[in-house]
Amino acid sequence: MRCLGIDLGGSGFRLGVFDVGTGILCSKWQVIAHDGDTKPSSIVPRIRDSLIDIGWSGPIGLGFPGVVSDGRILTAPNLGDEWIELDLKGELENFHHGIFTMINDADAVALTEYSLGSSKNQNGTILTVTIGTGIGTTIQNNGAMVPNLEYGREPHPRLEGSLESHISASTRSEEGLSIGEWANRFQEGIEFLERLTEPDLIVLYGGIMEHWSEFSDLISSEAQIKPARFGTKAGALGAAIAVSKLC
């Protein structure tokens, strides 16, 4: 079955059509950076333009960088308050014709990895950590997902500010940290999340995973740690998988 997935983030969006049974991309892969303005009035028309470019008409799933519930946007920390309560389903109605769902972006990644990737069919408690502009966290207990956790926004256990303000990939870039320096910080974050969630498996995802060979020996946990199988397409694919469950 083919569905379209959109991965909307703080710096841009990605979208494509996927065979949700295999994870294979079946269309052009669209990667669009925000033009500096993250308001809906700027981004939504660009999403529509991309859908027109692909020529899509059918089920659409969208991974959103915030808390979403029953199709409602409740928080949008990396995009701005104008997104809260925005009717995205209605904004894209001409393309999905009623078959639409929205899911937290980190939860979309976890869904991809559980369906087709590093945590496929794993029992027990799985913690998927998305390392990007912020820190996304998802818990799955024997496959059942606990949505919208956003533990990355919890206070850091030792320092002022949130956990993600110290260990995210964007913080590493902004502060010019080496991989080793960042890994030392991330280790403290992993220990905090491990105490909070008691996982059996931890899956790590994000652009920083291109450096996995450099920092894999610098972090540890009582749980097994695995890199995510899927790269930059994981969020959009997870959104496509989510909407396929409505078909």
C-alpha positions as CSV (number, residue, x, y, z in Angstrom):
1,M,0.0,0.0,0.0
2,R,1.2,3.5,-0.8
3,C,0.8,6.5,1.4
4,L,2.4,9.9,1.6
5,G,4.3,11.0,4.6
6,I,5.4,14.5,5.7
7,D,8.1,15.2,8.3
8,L,7.7,18.8,9.4
9,G,10.5,20.1,11.6
10,G,11.9,23.3,12.9
11,S,14.2,24.0,10.0
12,G,12.2,22.5,7.1
13,F,10.1,19.7,5.9
14,R,10.5,16.5,3.9
15,L,7.9,14.4,2.1
16,G,7.5,11.5,-0.2
17,V,5.3,8.6,-1.1
18,F,6.2,5.2,0.4
19,D,5.2,1.6,0.1
20,V,4.4,1.2,3.8
21,G,5.0,-2.5,3.8
22,T,8.6,-2.3,2.7
23,G,9.6,1.3,3.4
24,I,10.6,1.8,-0.2
25,L,10.3,5.4,-1.5
26,C,7.9,5.5,-4.5
27,S,8.2,9.1,-5.5
28,K,10.6,12.0,-5.7
29,W,11.9,12.9,-2.3
30,Q,11.2,16.5,-1.4
31,V,13.4,18.3,1.1
32,I,12.4,21.9,1.6
33,A,14.1,24.3,4.0
34,H,12.1,27.0,5.7
35,D,12.8,30.4,4.3
36,G,13.3,32.0,7.8
37,D,9.6,32.3,8.5
38,T,8.1,29.4,10.4
39,K,4.5,30.7,10.4
40,P,1.8,28.5,8.9
41,S,1.1,31.2,6.3
42,S,4.5,30.6,4.9
43,I,5.0,26.9,5.4
44,V,1.5,25.4,4.5
45,P,1.5,26.9,1.0
46,R,4.9,25.4,0.4
47,I,3.7,22.0,1.5
48,R,0.8,22.3,-0.9
49,D,3.2,23.2,-3.7
50,S,5.2,20.1,-3.0
51,L,2.1,17.9,-3.1
52,I,1.2,19.4,-6.4
53,D,4.7,18.8,-7.7
54,I,4.5,15.1,-6.7
55,G,0.9,14.9,-8.1
56,W,-0.4,13.2,-5.0
57,S,-4.0,12.5,-4.1
58,G,-4.6,10.0,-1.3
59,P,-3.8,9.2,2.3
60,I,-1.4,11.7,4.1
61,G,0.3,11.3,7.4
62,L,2.2,14.2,9.0
63,G,4.8,14.1,11.7
64,F,4.6,17.3,13.7
65,P,7.3,18.8,16.1
66,G,5.1,19.1,19.1
67,V,2.3,17.5,21.1
68,V,-0.6,16.4,19.0
69,S,-3.8,14.8,20.1
70,D,-6.9,13.7,18.1
71,G,-5.7,15.8,15.2
72,R,-5.2,18.9,17.3
73,I,-1.8,20.7,17.6
74,L,-1.3,21.5,21.3
75,T,2.3,22.7,21.4
76,A,4.7,23.9,18.7
77,P,7.9,24.9,20.5
78,N,10.2,24.9,17.4
79,L,7.6,26.6,15.0
80,G,5.7,29.1,17.1
81,D,2.3,29.5,18.8
82,E,0.5,30.3,15.5
83,W,0.5,26.6,14.8
84,I,-1.5,25.7,18.0
85,E,-5.0,24.5,17.1
86,L,-4.3,25.0,13.4
87,D,-6.6,22.7,11.3
88,L,-3.9,21.1,9.2
89,K,-6.3,18.4,8.1
90,G,-8.6,21.1,6.6
91,E,-5.6,22.9,5.1
92,L,-4.6,19.9,3.1
93,E,-8.1,18.5,2.4
94,N,-7.9,18.8,-1.4
95,F,-5.0,16.3,-1.4
96,H,-6.0,13.6,1.2
97,H,-9.8,13.7,0.8
98,G,-10.4,12.8,4.4
99,I,-7.7,10.2,5.0
100,F,-5.3,12.1,7.2
101,T,-3.5,11.7,10.5
102,M,-1.0,13.6,12.5
103,I,1.6,12.2,14.9
104,N,4.4,13.6,17.0
105,D,7.5,13.6,14.8
106,A,9.7,11.6,17.2
107,D,6.8,9.1,17.6
108,A,6.8,8.8,13.8
109,V,10.5,7.8,13.8
110,A,9.8,5.2,16.6
111,L,6.9,3.8,14.6
112,T,9.2,3.3,11.5
113,E,11.9,1.6,13.6
114,Y,9.5,-0.7,15.3
115,S,7.7,-1.6,12.0
116,L,10.7,-2.1,9.8
117,G,13.9,-1.1,11.6
118,S,16.2,-1.6,14.6
119,S,13.5,-2.3,17.1
120,K,11.3,-4.4,14.8
121,N,9.0,-6.8,16.9
122,Q,11.1,-6.3,20.0
123,N,9.4,-7.0,23.3
124,G,9.9,-5.1,26.5
125,T,10.3,-1.3,26.8
126,I,11.9,0.5,23.9
127,L,13.2,4.1,24.2
128,T,13.7,5.8,20.9
129,V,15.7,9.1,21.2
130,T,15.6,11.5,18.3
131,I,18.6,13.9,18.4
132,G,18.0,17.0,16.4
133,T,16.9,20.6,17.0
134,G,15.7,19.3,20.3
135,I,15.5,15.8,21.9
136,G,12.5,13.7,21.0
137,T,11.7,10.7,23.2
138,T,9.3,7.8,22.5
139,I,8.4,4.8,24.7
140,Q,6.9,1.6,23.3
141,N,5.9,-1.2,25.7
142,N,5.6,-4.4,23.8
143,G,4.7,-2.4,20.7
144,A,2.2,-0.1,22.4
145,M,3.3,3.5,22.1
146,V,3.0,6.2,24.8
147,P,2.6,9.3,22.6
148,N,3.9,12.9,23.1
149,L,6.3,12.3,26.0
150,E,8.8,15.0,25.1
151,Y,11.2,14.1,28.0
152,G,13.8,16.3,26.2
153,R,12.0,19.3,27.6
154,E,12.3,18.1,31.2
155,P,14.7,20.0,33.4
156,H,18.3,18.9,33.2
157,P,19.1,16.8,36.3
158,R,22.1,19.0,37.2
159,L,22.3,22.1,35.1
160,E,19.9,25.0,34.5
161,G,17.6,24.7,31.5
162,S,16.0,21.7,29.8
163,L,17.7,18.5,29.0
164,E,17.6,19.2,25.3
165,S,19.2,22.6,25.7
166,H,22.4,20.8,26.8
167,I,22.5,17.6,24.7
168,S,20.7,18.3,21.4
169,A,22.5,18.3,18.0
170,S,21.7,21.9,17.6
171,T,23.4,22.7,20.9
172,R,26.5,20.9,19.7
173,S,26.6,23.1,16.6
174,E,25.9,26.3,18.4
175,E,28.6,25.7,21.0
176,G,31.1,24.2,18.7
177,L,31.5,21.0,20.7
178,S,33.6,18.2,19.5
179,I,32.0,14.7,19.2
180,G,33.8,13.7,22.3
181,E,32.6,16.7,24.3
182,W,29.1,16.3,23.1
183,A,29.1,12.5,23.9
184,N,30.1,13.3,27.5
185,R,27.0,15.5,27.8
186,F,24.8,13.0,26.0
187,Q,25.9,10.2,28.4
188,E,24.5,12.2,31.3
189,G,21.3,12.6,29.3
190,I,21.1,8.9,28.6
191,E,21.5,8.1,32.3
192,F,18.7,10.5,33.2
193,L,16.4,9.0,30.6
194,E,17.3,5.5,31.6
195,R,16.3,6.2,35.2
196,L,13.1,7.7,34.0
197,T,12.0,5.0,31.6
198,E,13.9,1.8,32.6
199,P,14.2,0.6,28.9
200,D,15.3,-2.8,27.7
201,L,16.5,-1.3,24.4
202,I,17.5,2.3,23.3
203,V,17.4,3.3,19.7
204,L,19.2,6.5,18.7
205,Y,18.2,8.5,15.6
206,G,19.2,11.8,14.0
207,G,21.7,13.4,11.7
208,I,24.4,13.1,14.3
209,M,24.3,9.4,13.9
210,E,26.6,9.8,10.9
211,H,29.3,10.0,13.6
212,W,28.1,6.8,15.3
213,S,31.4,5.1,14.8
214,E,33.1,8.0,16.6
215,F,31.0,8.1,19.7
216,S,29.5,4.6,20.1
217,D,32.3,3.6,22.5
218,L,31.8,6.9,24.5
219,I,28.3,6.2,25.7
220,S,26.9,3.3,27.6
221,S,23.7,2.0,29.3
222,E,22.4,-1.0,31.1
223,A,20.1,-1.3,28.2
224,Q,21.2,-2.3,24.7
225,I,21.9,0.7,22.5
226,K,21.3,0.5,18.7
227,P,21.5,3.0,15.9
228,A,18.3,3.6,14.0
229,R,18.2,1.7,10.7
230,F,16.5,4.4,8.7
231,G,18.0,7.8,8.0
232,T,16.4,11.1,7.1
233,K,13.3,9.4,5.7
234,A,12.3,7.8,9.0
235,G,9.9,10.5,10.1
236,A,8.0,10.8,6.9
237,L,7.9,7.0,6.5
238,G,6.5,6.7,10.1
239,A,3.8,9.3,9.3
240,A,2.9,7.3,6.2
241,I,2.7,4.1,8.2
242,A,0.5,5.8,10.8
243,V,-2.1,6.9,8.2
244,S,-2.1,3.5,6.5
245,K,-3.7,2.2,9.6
246,L,-6.8,4.3,8.8
247,C,-7.2,2.7,5.3
